[in-house]
Amino acid sequence: MLKIKIFLWQMFQNRLPTADNVAKRNGPSDWFCVVCGTIEAANHAFFRCHLARFSCSTVRAALQQNWNPSSGADLLQIIHTQKGASARIVW
Ligand SMILES: [Zn+2]
């Protein structure tokens, strides 16, 4: 659970090694998403890219939910409004 919390914290803080963050640190990146060619930040990689939106819609359909987060902030708000196991996530 700790690894998931750390990963989510990094995502919310835009600290993951996405293309834009790697390029900012002069790493081997050209700033752009390999799927769609848009500048790749955390929100793009997890919520706005076509592949991310498809993955999210698949999970949403499997869980029979109607949420559709477009950013880390949206996801955090959804987590806080859920009841049950996901409501136990404390930041
Ligand atoms: Zn993309």
PDB file of the backbone (N, CA, C, O) and the ligand in Angstrom, with CONECT records:
HET     ZN  A 101       1
ATOM      1  N   MET A   1       0.819  -1.199   0.000  1.00  0.00           N
ATOM      2  CA  MET A   1       0.000   0.000   0.000  1.00  0.00           C
ATOM      3  C   MET A   1       0.860   1.259   0.000  1.00  0.00           C
ATOM      4  O   MET A   1       0.500   2.266  -0.609  1.00  0.00           O
ATOM      5  N   LEU A   2       2.000   1.195   0.688  1.00  0.00           N
ATOM      6  CA  LEU A   2       2.877   2.363   0.753  1.00  0.00           C
ATOM      7  C   LEU A   2       3.392   2.741  -0.631  1.00  0.00           C
ATOM      8  O   LEU A   2       3.475   3.923  -0.964  1.00  0.00           O
ATOM      9  N   LYS A   3       3.740   1.734  -1.440  1.00  0.00           N
ATOM     10  CA  LYS A   3       4.237   2.023  -2.787  1.00  0.00           C
ATOM     11  C   LYS A   3       3.174   2.712  -3.625  1.00  0.00           C
ATOM     12  O   LYS A   3       3.477   3.606  -4.416  1.00  0.00           O
ATOM     13  N   ILE A   4       1.927   2.294  -3.450  1.00  0.00           N
ATOM     14  CA  ILE A   4       0.831   2.924  -4.199  1.00  0.00           C
ATOM     15  C   ILE A   4       0.665   4.372  -3.757  1.00  0.00           C
ATOM     16  O   ILE A   4       0.472   5.262  -4.585  1.00  0.00           O
ATOM     17  N   LYS A   5       0.740   4.604  -2.450  1.00  0.00           N
ATOM     18  CA  LYS A   5       0.616   5.970  -1.941  1.00  0.00           C
ATOM     19  C   LYS A   5       1.740   6.859  -2.475  1.00  0.00           C
ATOM     20  O   LYS A   5       1.511   8.004  -2.866  1.00  0.00           O
ATOM     21  N   ILE A   6       2.950   6.316  -2.484  1.00  0.00           N
ATOM     22  CA  ILE A   6       4.087   7.097  -2.985  1.00  0.00           C
ATOM     23  C   ILE A   6       3.910   7.387  -4.470  1.00  0.00           C
ATOM     24  O   ILE A   6       4.167   8.500  -4.929  1.00  0.00           O
ATOM     25  N   PHE A   7       3.472   6.381  -5.215  1.00  0.00           N
ATOM     26  CA  PHE A   7       3.240   6.575  -6.649  1.00  0.00           C
ATOM     27  C   PHE A   7       2.179   7.657  -6.882  1.00  0.00           C
ATOM     28  O   PHE A   7       2.373   8.552  -7.705  1.00  0.00           O
ATOM     29  N   LEU A   8       1.063   7.572  -6.159  1.00  0.00           N
ATOM     30  CA  LEU A   8      -0.001   8.572  -6.327  1.00  0.00           C
ATOM     31  C   LEU A   8       0.478   9.959  -5.920  1.00  0.00           C
ATOM     32  O   LEU A   8       0.146  10.947  -6.574  1.00  0.00           O
ATOM     33  N   TRP A   9       1.255  10.037  -4.843  1.00  0.00           N
ATOM     34  CA  TRP A   9       1.791  11.334  -4.426  1.00  0.00           C
ATOM     35  C   TRP A   9       2.676  11.903  -5.533  1.00  0.00           C
ATOM     36  O   TRP A   9       2.586  13.087  -5.859  1.00  0.00           O
ATOM     37  N   GLN A  10       3.526  11.062  -6.107  1.00  0.00           N
ATOM     38  CA  GLN A  10       4.369  11.525  -7.202  1.00  0.00           C
ATOM     39  C   GLN A  10       3.531  11.972  -8.393  1.00  0.00           C
ATOM     40  O   GLN A  10       3.861  12.960  -9.051  1.00  0.00           O
ATOM     41  N   MET A  11       2.450  11.251  -8.673  1.00  0.00           N
ATOM     42  CA  MET A  11       1.588  11.633  -9.790  1.00  0.00           C
ATOM     43  C   MET A  11       0.934  12.987  -9.513  1.00  0.00           C
ATOM     44  O   MET A  11       0.908  13.852 -10.389  1.00  0.00           O
ATOM     45  N   PHE A  12       0.408  13.177  -8.306  1.00  0.00           N
ATOM     46  CA  PHE A  12      -0.257  14.434  -7.983  1.00  0.00           C
ATOM     47  C   PHE A  12       0.719  15.606  -7.979  1.00  0.00           C
ATOM     48  O   PHE A  12       0.339  16.737  -8.281  1.00  0.00           O
ATOM     49  N   GLN A  13       1.970  15.335  -7.639  1.00  0.00           N
ATOM     50  CA  GLN A  13       2.978  16.389  -7.595  1.00  0.00           C
ATOM     51  C   GLN A  13       3.713  16.554  -8.926  1.00  0.00           C
ATOM     52  O   GLN A  13       4.618  17.382  -9.034  1.00  0.00           O
ATOM     53  N   ASN A  14       3.335  15.782  -9.926  1.00  0.00           N
ATOM     54  CA  ASN A  14       3.997  15.772 -11.238  1.00  0.00           C
ATOM     55  C   ASN A  14       5.495  15.476 -11.086  1.00  0.00           C
ATOM     56  O   ASN A  14       6.334  16.157 -11.676  1.00  0.00           O
ATOM     57  N   ARG A  15       5.810  14.470 -10.303  1.00  0.00           N
ATOM     58  CA  ARG A  15       7.202  14.071 -10.057  1.00  0.00           C
ATOM     59  C   ARG A  15       7.566  12.747 -10.727  1.00  0.00           C
ATOM     60  O   ARG A  15       8.683  12.259 -10.557  1.00  0.00           O
ATOM     61  N   LEU A  16       6.650  12.168 -11.475  1.00  0.00           N
ATOM     62  CA  LEU A  16       6.947  10.905 -12.154  1.00  0.00           C
ATOM     63  C   LEU A  16       7.839  11.165 -13.362  1.00  0.00           C
ATOM     64  O   LEU A  16       7.831  12.268 -13.908  1.00  0.00           O
ATOM     65  N   PRO A  17       8.601  10.173 -13.783  1.00  0.00           N
ATOM     66  CA  PRO A  17       9.497  10.368 -14.933  1.00  0.00           C
ATOM     67  C   PRO A  17       8.743  10.347 -16.271  1.00  0.00           C
ATOM     68  O   PRO A  17       9.003   9.513 -17.138  1.00  0.00           O
ATOM     69  N   THR A  18       7.818  11.273 -16.410  1.00  0.00           N
ATOM     70  CA  THR A  18       7.126  11.424 -17.693  1.00  0.00           C
ATOM     71  C   THR A  18       8.065  12.112 -18.669  1.00  0.00           C
ATOM     72  O   THR A  18       9.117  12.614 -18.274  1.00  0.00           O
ATOM     73  N   ALA A  19       7.697  12.137 -19.913  1.00  0.00           N
ATOM     74  CA  ALA A  19       8.595  12.676 -20.946  1.00  0.00           C
ATOM     75  C   ALA A  19       8.998  14.110 -20.654  1.00  0.00           C
ATOM     76  O   ALA A  19      10.155  14.481 -20.848  1.00  0.00           O
ATOM     77  N   ASP A  20       8.051  14.926 -20.187  1.00  0.00           N
ATOM     78  CA  ASP A  20       8.396  16.327 -19.922  1.00  0.00           C
ATOM     79  C   ASP A  20       9.370  16.457 -18.758  1.00  0.00           C
ATOM     80  O   ASP A  20      10.295  17.268 -18.812  1.00  0.00           O
ATOM     81  N   ASN A  21       9.170  15.658 -17.696  1.00  0.00           N
ATOM     82  CA  ASN A  21      10.085  15.737 -16.558  1.00  0.00           C
ATOM     83  C   ASN A  21      11.475  15.212 -16.908  1.00  0.00           C
ATOM     84  O   ASN A  21      12.479  15.758 -16.450  1.00  0.00           O
ATOM     85  N   VAL A  22      11.534  14.165 -17.711  1.00  0.00           N
ATOM     86  CA  VAL A  22      12.838  13.647 -18.133  1.00  0.00           C
ATOM     87  C   VAL A  22      13.559  14.687 -18.997  1.00  0.00           C
ATOM     88  O   VAL A  22      14.761  14.904 -18.840  1.00  0.00           O
ATOM     89  N   ALA A  23      12.825  15.323 -19.903  1.00  0.00           N
ATOM     90  CA  ALA A  23      13.436  16.339 -20.772  1.00  0.00           C
ATOM     91  C   ALA A  23      13.922  17.544 -19.965  1.00  0.00           C
ATOM     92  O   ALA A  23      14.973  18.110 -20.267  1.00  0.00           O
ATOM     93  N   LYS A  24      13.150  17.943 -18.927  1.00  0.00           N
ATOM     94  CA  LYS A  24      13.551  19.079 -18.083  1.00  0.00           C
ATOM     95  C   LYS A  24      14.882  18.812 -17.390  1.00  0.00           C
ATOM     96  O   LYS A  24      15.634  19.740 -17.091  1.00  0.00           O
ATOM     97  N   ARG A  25      15.168  17.528 -17.135  1.00  0.00           N
ATOM     98  CA  ARG A  25      16.417  17.155 -16.456  1.00  0.00           C
ATOM     99  C   ARG A  25      17.482  16.710 -17.462  1.00  0.00           C
ATOM    100  O   ARG A  25      18.443  16.023 -17.116  1.00  0.00           O
ATOM    101  N   ASN A  26      17.282  17.117 -18.706  1.00  0.00           N
ATOM    102  CA  ASN A  26      18.218  16.804 -19.801  1.00  0.00           C
ATOM    103  C   ASN A  26      18.403  15.307 -19.996  1.00  0.00           C
ATOM    104  O   ASN A  26      19.489  14.854 -20.358  1.00  0.00           O
ATOM    105  N   GLY A  27      17.356  14.545 -19.757  1.00  0.00           N
ATOM    106  CA  GLY A  27      17.391  13.111 -19.973  1.00  0.00           C
ATOM    107  C   GLY A  27      17.022  12.769 -21.405  1.00  0.00           C
ATOM    108  O   GLY A  27      16.741  13.655 -22.212  1.00  0.00           O
ATOM    109  N   PRO A  28      17.024  11.474 -21.716  1.00  0.00           N
ATOM    110  CA  PRO A  28      16.739  11.043 -23.092  1.00  0.00           C
ATOM    111  C   PRO A  28      15.240  11.096 -23.399  1.00  0.00           C
ATOM    112  O   PRO A  28      14.560  10.069 -23.396  1.00  0.00           O
ATOM    113  N   SER A  29      14.742  12.284 -23.660  1.00  0.00           N
ATOM    114  CA  SER A  29      13.320  12.453 -23.959  1.00  0.00           C
ATOM    115  C   SER A  29      13.136  13.630 -24.901  1.00  0.00           C
ATOM    116  O   SER A  29      13.936  14.566 -24.919  1.00  0.00           O
ATOM    117  N   ASP A  30      12.081  13.564 -25.673  1.00  0.00           N
ATOM    118  CA  ASP A  30      11.783  14.682 -26.583  1.00  0.00           C
ATOM    119  C   ASP A  30      10.505  15.416 -26.169  1.00  0.00           C
ATOM    120  O   ASP A  30       9.927  16.141 -26.978  1.00  0.00           O
ATOM    121  N   TRP A  31      10.064  15.244 -24.946  1.00  0.00           N
ATOM    122  CA  TRP A  31       8.906  15.915 -24.350  1.00  0.00           C
ATOM    123  C   TRP A  31       7.572  15.307 -24.766  1.00  0.00           C
ATOM    124  O   TRP A  31       6.563  15.577 -24.115  1.00  0.00           O
ATOM    125  N   PHE A  32       7.522  14.514 -25.801  1.00  0.00           N
ATOM    126  CA  PHE A  32       6.232  14.155 -26.371  1.00  0.00           C
ATOM    127  C   PHE A  32       5.823  12.719 -26.082  1.00  0.00           C
ATOM    128  O   PHE A  32       6.661  11.828 -25.948  1.00  0.00           O
ATOM    129  N   CYS A  33       4.523  12.521 -25.989  1.00  0.00           N
ATOM    130  CA  CYS A  33       3.930  11.208 -25.783  1.00  0.00           C
ATOM    131  C   CYS A  33       4.163  10.358 -27.035  1.00  0.00           C
ATOM    132  O   CYS A  33       3.976  10.840 -28.152  1.00  0.00           O
ATOM    133  N   VAL A  34       4.563   9.115 -26.858  1.00  0.00           N
ATOM    134  CA  VAL A  34       4.820   8.251 -28.008  1.00  0.00           C
ATOM    135  C   VAL A  34       3.523   7.761 -28.639  1.00  0.00           C
ATOM    136  O   VAL A  34       3.534   7.260 -29.764  1.00  0.00           O
ATOM    137  N   VAL A  35       2.412   7.899 -27.933  1.00  0.00           N
ATOM    138  CA  VAL A  35       1.124   7.435 -28.456  1.00  0.00           C
ATOM    139  C   VAL A  35       0.493   8.490 -29.353  1.00  0.00           C
ATOM    140  O   VAL A  35       0.055   8.183 -30.462  1.00  0.00           O
ATOM    141  N   CYS A  36       0.442   9.746 -28.874  1.00  0.00           N
ATOM    142  CA  CYS A  36      -0.308  10.760 -29.613  1.00  0.00           C
ATOM    143  C   CYS A  36       0.506  11.980 -30.018  1.00  0.00           C
ATOM    144  O   CYS A  36       0.022  12.794 -30.804  1.00  0.00           O
ATOM    145  N   GLY A  37       1.726  12.138 -29.509  1.00  0.00           N
ATOM    146  CA  GLY A  37       2.566  13.256 -29.923  1.00  0.00           C
ATOM    147  C   GLY A  37       2.354  14.535 -29.144  1.00  0.00           C
ATOM    148  O   GLY A  37       2.985  15.547 -29.449  1.00  0.00           O
ATOM    149  N   THR A  38       1.477  14.520 -28.138  1.00  0.00           N
ATOM    150  CA  THR A  38       1.254  15.686 -27.289  1.00  0.00           C
ATOM    151  C   THR A  38       2.335  15.718 -26.215  1.00  0.00           C
ATOM    152  O   THR A  38       2.894  14.679 -25.862  1.00  0.00           O
ATOM    153  N   ILE A  39       2.632  16.916 -25.692  1.00  0.00           N
ATOM    154  CA  ILE A  39       3.582  17.004 -24.589  1.00  0.00           C
ATOM    155  C   ILE A  39       3.085  16.140 -23.441  1.00  0.00           C
ATOM    156  O   ILE A  39       1.936  16.248 -23.013  1.00  0.00           O
ATOM    157  N   GLU A  40       3.980  15.272 -22.946  1.00  0.00           N
ATOM    158  CA  GLU A  40       3.581  14.281 -21.950  1.00  0.00           C
ATOM    159  C   GLU A  40       3.903  14.728 -20.530  1.00  0.00           C
ATOM    160  O   GLU A  40       5.049  14.633 -20.092  1.00  0.00           O
ATOM    161  N   ALA A  41       2.895  15.214 -19.812  1.00  0.00           N
ATOM    162  CA  ALA A  41       2.980  15.459 -18.373  1.00  0.00           C
ATOM    163  C   ALA A  41       2.170  14.366 -17.692  1.00  0.00           C
ATOM    164  O   ALA A  41       1.563  13.528 -18.358  1.00  0.00           O
ATOM    165  N   ALA A  42       2.162  14.376 -16.360  1.00  0.00           N
ATOM    166  CA  ALA A  42       1.465  13.309 -15.622  1.00  0.00           C
ATOM    167  C   ALA A  42      -0.025  13.283 -15.951  1.00  0.00           C
ATOM    168  O   ALA A  42      -0.591  12.213 -16.174  1.00  0.00           O
ATOM    169  N   ASN A  43      -0.657  14.440 -15.982  1.00  0.00           N
ATOM    170  CA  ASN A  43      -2.088  14.451 -16.299  1.00  0.00           C
ATOM    171  C   ASN A  43      -2.353  13.899 -17.690  1.00  0.00           C
ATOM    172  O   ASN A  43      -3.358  13.222 -17.905  1.00  0.00           O
ATOM    173  N   HIS A  44      -1.479  14.176 -18.622  1.00  0.00           N
ATOM    174  CA  HIS A  44      -1.669  13.627 -19.965  1.00  0.00           C
ATOM    175  C   HIS A  44      -1.500  12.108 -19.949  1.00  0.00           C
ATOM    176  O   HIS A  44      -2.333  11.379 -20.488  1.00  0.00           O
ATOM    177  N   ALA A  45      -0.433  11.642 -19.336  1.00  0.00           N
ATOM    178  CA  ALA A  45      -0.127  10.211 -19.359  1.00  0.00           C
ATOM    179  C   ALA A  45      -1.201   9.366 -18.675  1.00  0.00           C
ATOM    180  O   ALA A  45      -1.465   8.239 -19.094  1.00  0.00           O
ATOM    181  N   PHE A  46      -1.819   9.905 -17.627  1.00  0.00           N
ATOM    182  CA  PHE A  46      -2.773   9.109 -16.854  1.00  0.00           C
ATOM    183  C   PHE A  46      -4.232   9.431 -17.107  1.00  0.00           C
ATOM    184  O   PHE A  46      -5.101   8.620 -16.786  1.00  0.00           O
ATOM    185  N   PHE A  47      -4.528  10.601 -17.678  1.00  0.00           N
ATOM    186  CA  PHE A  47      -5.939  10.980 -17.802  1.00  0.00           C
ATOM    187  C   PHE A  47      -6.350  11.475 -19.186  1.00  0.00           C
ATOM    188  O   PHE A  47      -7.502  11.283 -19.574  1.00  0.00           O
ATOM    189  N   ARG A  48      -5.455  12.103 -19.942  1.00  0.00           N
ATOM    190  CA  ARG A  48      -5.888  12.778 -21.155  1.00  0.00           C
ATOM    191  C   ARG A  48      -5.478  12.093 -22.447  1.00  0.00           C
ATOM    192  O   ARG A  48      -6.094  12.335 -23.485  1.00  0.00           O
ATOM    193  N   CYS A  49      -4.476  11.261 -22.417  1.00  0.00           N
ATOM    194  CA  CYS A  49      -4.039  10.573 -23.629  1.00  0.00           C
ATOM    195  C   CYS A  49      -5.126   9.580 -24.079  1.00  0.00           C
ATOM    196  O   CYS A  49      -5.889   9.067 -23.261  1.00  0.00           O
ATOM    197  N   HIS A  50      -5.178   9.330 -25.352  1.00  0.00           N
ATOM    198  CA  HIS A  50      -6.189   8.411 -25.877  1.00  0.00           C
ATOM    199  C   HIS A  50      -6.092   7.044 -25.200  1.00  0.00           C
ATOM    200  O   HIS A  50      -7.108   6.447 -24.846  1.00  0.00           O
ATOM    201  N   LEU A  51      -4.879   6.559 -25.026  1.00  0.00           N
ATOM    202  CA  LEU A  51      -4.683   5.240 -24.406  1.00  0.00           C
ATOM    203  C   LEU A  51      -5.129   5.249 -22.944  1.00  0.00           C
ATOM    204  O   LEU A  51      -5.736   4.288 -22.472  1.00  0.00           O
ATOM    205  N   ALA A  52      -4.830   6.324 -22.237  1.00  0.00           N
ATOM    206  CA  ALA A  52      -5.259   6.431 -20.836  1.00  0.00           C
ATOM    207  C   ALA A  52      -6.776   6.506 -20.741  1.00  0.00           C
ATOM    208  O   ALA A  52      -7.378   5.877 -19.870  1.00  0.00           O
ATOM    209  N   ARG A  53      -7.388   7.264 -21.623  1.00  0.00           N
ATOM    210  CA  ARG A  53      -8.847   7.385 -21.599  1.00  0.00           C
ATOM    211  C   ARG A  53      -9.506   6.038 -21.920  1.00  0.00           C
ATOM    212  O   ARG A  53     -10.524   5.678 -21.328  1.00  0.00           O
ATOM    213  N   PHE A  54      -8.913   5.303 -22.861  1.00  0.00           N
ATOM    214  CA  PHE A  54      -9.445   3.975 -23.179  1.00  0.00           C
ATOM    215  C   PHE A  54      -9.317   3.043 -21.971  1.00  0.00           C
ATOM    216  O   PHE A  54     -10.262   2.335 -21.623  1.00  0.00           O
ATOM    217  N   SER A  55      -8.141   3.050 -21.336  1.00  0.00           N
ATOM    218  CA  SER A  55      -7.929   2.204 -20.156  1.00  0.00           C
ATOM    219  C   SER A  55      -8.896   2.572 -19.049  1.00  0.00           C
ATOM    220  O   SER A  55      -9.468   1.697 -18.398  1.00  0.00           O
ATOM    221  N   CYS A  56      -9.078   3.854 -18.837  1.00  0.00           N
ATOM    222  CA  CYS A  56      -9.994   4.324 -17.792  1.00  0.00           C
ATOM    223  C   CYS A  56     -11.430   3.902 -18.106  1.00  0.00           C
ATOM    224  O   CYS A  56     -12.169   3.498 -17.209  1.00  0.00           O
ATOM    225  N   SER A  57     -11.821   3.995 -19.367  1.00  0.00           N
ATOM    226  CA  SER A  57     -13.192   3.608 -19.720  1.00  0.00           C
ATOM    227  C   SER A  57     -13.405   2.109 -19.536  1.00  0.00           C
ATOM    228  O   SER A  57     -14.500   1.675 -19.179  1.00  0.00           O
ATOM    229  N   THR A  58     -12.363   1.319 -19.779  1.00  0.00           N
ATOM    230  CA  THR A  58     -12.462  -0.122 -19.578  1.00  0.00           C
ATOM    231  C   THR A  58     -12.657  -0.459 -18.099  1.00  0.00           C
ATOM    232  O   THR A  58     -13.511  -1.270 -17.741  1.00  0.00           O
ATOM    233  N   VAL A  59     -11.856   0.174 -17.256  1.00  0.00           N
ATOM    234  CA  VAL A  59     -11.985  -0.052 -15.805  1.00  0.00           C
ATOM    235  C   VAL A  59     -13.342   0.449 -15.319  1.00  0.00           C
ATOM    236  O   VAL A  59     -14.009  -0.206 -14.518  1.00  0.00           O
ATOM    237  N   ARG A  60     -13.737   1.611 -15.814  1.00  0.00           N
ATOM    238  CA  ARG A  60     -15.021   2.193 -15.414  1.00  0.00           C
ATOM    239  C   ARG A  60     -16.175   1.253 -15.780  1.00  0.00           C
ATOM    240  O   ARG A  60     -17.095   1.059 -14.986  1.00  0.00           O
ATOM    241  N   ALA A  61     -16.124   0.679 -16.965  1.00  0.00           N
ATOM    242  CA  ALA A  61     -17.177  -0.241 -17.395  1.00  0.00           C
ATOM    243  C   ALA A  61     -17.155  -1.519 -16.563  1.00  0.00           C
ATOM    244  O   ALA A  61     -18.207  -2.032 -16.182  1.00  0.00           O
ATOM    245  N   ALA A  62     -15.963  -2.030 -16.281  1.00  0.00           N
ATOM    246  CA  ALA A  62     -15.856  -3.260 -15.497  1.00  0.00           C
ATOM    247  C   ALA A  62     -16.387  -3.061 -14.078  1.00  0.00           C
ATOM    248  O   ALA A  62     -16.993  -3.966 -13.504  1.00  0.00           O
ATOM    249  N   LEU A  63     -16.160  -1.878 -13.520  1.00  0.00           N
ATOM    250  CA  LEU A  63     -16.615  -1.592 -12.161  1.00  0.00           C
ATOM    251  C   LEU A  63     -18.014  -0.995 -12.129  1.00  0.00           C
ATOM    252  O   LEU A  63     -18.569  -0.746 -11.059  1.00  0.00           O
ATOM    253  N   GLN A  64     -18.578  -0.769 -13.310  1.00  0.00           N
ATOM    254  CA  GLN A  64     -19.913  -0.177 -13.445  1.00  0.00           C
ATOM    255  C   GLN A  64     -19.996   1.147 -12.685  1.00  0.00           C
ATOM    256  O   GLN A  64     -20.905   1.378 -11.888  1.00  0.00           O
ATOM    257  N   GLN A  65     -19.020   2.002 -12.961  1.00  0.00           N
ATOM    258  CA  GLN A  65     -18.969   3.327 -12.350  1.00  0.00           C
ATOM    259  C   GLN A  65     -19.164   4.366 -13.444  1.00  0.00           C
ATOM    260  O   GLN A  65     -19.073   4.055 -14.631  1.00  0.00           O
ATOM    261  N   ASN A  66     -19.432   5.595 -13.039  1.00  0.00           N
ATOM    262  CA  ASN A  66     -19.592   6.651 -14.031  1.00  0.00           C
ATOM    263  C   ASN A  66     -18.575   7.777 -13.867  1.00  0.00           C
ATOM    264  O   ASN A  66     -18.728   8.835 -14.477  1.00  0.00           O
ATOM    265  N   TRP A  67     -17.542   7.567 -13.055  1.00  0.00           N
ATOM    266  CA  TRP A  67     -16.544   8.608 -12.887  1.00  0.00           C
ATOM    267  C   TRP A  67     -15.660   8.700 -14.122  1.00  0.00           C
ATOM    268  O   TRP A  67     -15.463   7.718 -14.837  1.00  0.00           O
ATOM    269  N   ASN A  68     -15.129   9.901 -14.361  1.00  0.00           N
ATOM    270  CA  ASN A  68     -14.260  10.130 -15.507  1.00  0.00           C
ATOM    271  C   ASN A  68     -13.271  11.237 -15.170  1.00  0.00           C
ATOM    272  O   ASN A  68     -13.439  12.375 -15.609  1.00  0.00           O
ATOM    273  N   PRO A  69     -12.233  10.910 -14.388  1.00  0.00           N
ATOM    274  CA  PRO A  69     -11.299  11.957 -13.968  1.00  0.00           C
ATOM    275  C   PRO A  69     -10.474  12.483 -15.147  1.00  0.00           C
ATOM    276  O   PRO A  69     -10.046  11.717 -16.011  1.00  0.00           O
ATOM    277  N   SER A  70     -10.260  13.788 -15.166  1.00  0.00           N
ATOM    278  CA  SER A  70      -9.447  14.386 -16.221  1.00  0.00           C
ATOM    279  C   SER A  70      -8.121  14.906 -15.694  1.00  0.00           C
ATOM    280  O   SER A  70      -7.317  15.458 -16.444  1.00  0.00           O
ATOM    281  N   SER A  71      -7.899  14.725 -14.386  1.00  0.00           N
ATOM    282  CA  SER A  71      -6.633  15.153 -13.783  1.00  0.00           C
ATOM    283  C   SER A  71      -6.455  14.438 -12.452  1.00  0.00           C
ATOM    284  O   SER A  71      -7.362  13.764 -11.964  1.00  0.00           O
ATOM    285  N   GLY A  72      -5.283  14.594 -11.880  1.00  0.00           N
ATOM    286  CA  GLY A  72      -5.024  14.013 -10.579  1.00  0.00           C
ATOM    287  C   GLY A  72      -5.946  14.601  -9.516  1.00  0.00           C
ATOM    288  O   GLY A  72      -6.386  13.895  -8.609  1.00  0.00           O
ATOM    289  N   ALA A  73      -6.234  15.888  -9.630  1.00  0.00           N
ATOM    290  CA  ALA A  73      -7.132  16.536  -8.675  1.00  0.00           C
ATOM    291  C   ALA A  73      -8.533  15.935  -8.762  1.00  0.00           C
ATOM    292  O   ALA A  73      -9.186  15.726  -7.739  1.00  0.00           O
ATOM    293  N   ASP A  74      -8.994  15.658  -9.981  1.00  0.00           N
ATOM    294  CA  ASP A  74     -10.303  15.021 -10.151  1.00  0.00           C
ATOM    295  C   ASP A  74     -10.308  13.644  -9.511  1.00  0.00           C
ATOM    296  O   ASP A  74     -11.263  13.277  -8.826  1.00  0.00           O
ATOM    297  N   LEU A  75      -9.245  12.879  -9.732  1.00  0.00           N
ATOM    298  CA  LEU A  75      -9.157  11.537  -9.155  1.00  0.00           C
ATOM    299  C   LEU A  75      -9.176  11.591  -7.635  1.00  0.00           C
ATOM    300  O   LEU A  75      -9.839  10.785  -6.983  1.00  0.00           O
ATOM    301  N   LEU A  76      -8.444  12.545  -7.079  1.00  0.00           N
ATOM    302  CA  LEU A  76      -8.417  12.699  -5.625  1.00  0.00           C
ATOM    303  C   LEU A  76      -9.804  13.026  -5.093  1.00  0.00           C
ATOM    304  O   LEU A  76     -10.212  12.504  -4.055  1.00  0.00           O
ATOM    305  N   GLN A  77     -10.523  13.879  -5.790  1.00  0.00           N
ATOM    306  CA  GLN A  77     -11.883  14.221  -5.360  1.00  0.00           C
ATOM    307  C   GLN A  77     -12.799  12.997  -5.431  1.00  0.00           C
ATOM    308  O   GLN A  77     -13.628  12.794  -4.544  1.00  0.00           O
ATOM    309  N   ILE A  78     -12.655  12.183  -6.475  1.00  0.00           N
ATOM    310  CA  ILE A  78     -13.464  10.969  -6.609  1.00  0.00           C
ATOM    311  C   ILE A  78     -13.147  10.002  -5.473  1.00  0.00           C
ATOM    312  O   ILE A  78     -14.054   9.415  -4.882  1.00  0.00           O
ATOM    313  N   ILE A  79     -11.869   9.837  -5.168  1.00  0.00           N
ATOM    314  CA  ILE A  79     -11.466   8.933  -4.083  1.00  0.00           C
ATOM    315  C   ILE A  79     -12.098   9.368  -2.770  1.00  0.00           C
ATOM    316  O   ILE A  79     -12.583   8.539  -2.001  1.00  0.00           O
ATOM    317  N   HIS A  80     -12.091  10.661  -2.521  1.00  0.00           N
ATOM    318  CA  HIS A  80     -12.628  11.156  -1.254  1.00  0.00           C
ATOM    319  C   HIS A  80     -14.143  11.056  -1.176  1.00  0.00           C
ATOM    320  O   HIS A  80     -14.698  11.065  -0.078  1.00  0.00           O
ATOM    321  N   THR A  81     -14.825  10.961  -2.309  1.00  0.00           N
ATOM    322  CA  THR A  81     -16.284  10.862  -2.272  1.00  0.00           C
ATOM    323  C   THR A  81     -16.771   9.418  -2.289  1.00  0.00           C
ATOM    324  O   THR A  81     -17.970   9.173  -2.160  1.00  0.00           O
ATOM    325  N   GLN A  82     -15.850   8.447  -2.447  1.00  0.00           N
ATOM    326  CA  GLN A  82     -16.235   7.042  -2.478  1.00  0.00           C
ATOM    327  C   GLN A  82     -16.449   6.500  -1.075  1.00  0.00           C
ATOM    328  O   GLN A  82     -15.864   6.980  -0.104  1.00  0.00           O
ATOM    329  N   LYS A  83     -17.287   5.507  -0.994  1.00  0.00           N
ATOM    330  CA  LYS A  83     -17.514   4.824   0.270  1.00  0.00           C
ATOM    331  C   LYS A  83     -16.824   3.466   0.197  1.00  0.00           C
ATOM    332  O   LYS A  83     -16.559   2.962  -0.894  1.00  0.00           O
ATOM    333  N   GLY A  84     -16.534   2.878   1.343  1.00  0.00           N
ATOM    334  CA  GLY A  84     -15.950   1.552   1.367  1.00  0.00           C
ATOM    335  C   GLY A  84     -14.435   1.588   1.413  1.00  0.00           C
ATOM    336  O   GLY A  84     -13.841   2.473   2.029  1.00  0.00           O
ATOM    337  N   ALA A  85     -13.817   0.618   0.756  1.00  0.00           N
ATOM    338  CA  ALA A  85     -12.375   0.444   0.854  1.00  0.00           C
ATOM    339  C   ALA A  85     -11.605   1.659   0.371  1.00  0.00           C
ATOM    340  O   ALA A  85     -10.629   2.049   1.011  1.00  0.00           O
ATOM    341  N   SER A  86     -12.010   2.276  -0.740  1.00  0.00           N
ATOM    342  CA  SER A  86     -11.253   3.400  -1.267  1.00  0.00           C
ATOM    343  C   SER A  86     -11.361   4.627  -0.355  1.00  0.00           C
ATOM    344  O   SER A  86     -10.516   5.520  -0.422  1.00  0.00           O
ATOM    345  N   ALA A  87     -12.380   4.676   0.485  1.00  0.00           N
ATOM    346  CA  ALA A  87     -12.524   5.803   1.404  1.00  0.00           C
ATOM    347  C   ALA A  87     -11.481   5.753   2.516  1.00  0.00           C
ATOM    348  O   ALA A  87     -11.273   6.741   3.220  1.00  0.00           O
ATOM    349  N   ARG A  88     -10.826   4.608   2.673  1.00  0.00           N
ATOM    350  CA  ARG A  88      -9.820   4.488   3.731  1.00  0.00           C
ATOM    351  C   ARG A  88      -8.489   5.098   3.352  1.00  0.00           C
ATOM    352  O   ARG A  88      -7.590   5.171   4.190  1.00  0.00           O
ATOM    353  N   ILE A  89      -8.334   5.543   2.105  1.00  0.00           N
ATOM    354  CA  ILE A  89      -7.090   6.181   1.696  1.00  0.00           C
ATOM    355  C   ILE A  89      -6.999   7.528   2.400  1.00  0.00           C
ATOM    356  O   ILE A  89      -7.852   8.399   2.231  1.00  0.00           O
ATOM    357  N   VAL A  90      -5.964   7.674   3.178  1.00  0.00           N
ATOM    358  CA  VAL A  90      -5.772   8.909   3.941  1.00  0.00           C
ATOM    359  C   VAL A  90      -4.509   9.574   3.420  1.00  0.00           C
ATOM    360  O   VAL A  90      -3.473   8.922   3.292  1.00  0.00           O
ATOM    361  N   TRP A  91      -4.582  10.834   3.126  1.00  0.00           N
ATOM    362  CA  TRP A  91      -3.414  11.566   2.622  1.00  0.00           C
ATOM    363  C   TRP A  91      -2.798  12.368   3.711  1.00  0.00           C
ATOM    364  O   TRP A  91      -1.801  13.055   3.484  1.00  0.00           O
TER     365      TRP A  91
HETATM  366 ZN    ZN A 101      -0.620  10.697 -25.466  1.00  0.00          ZN2+
END
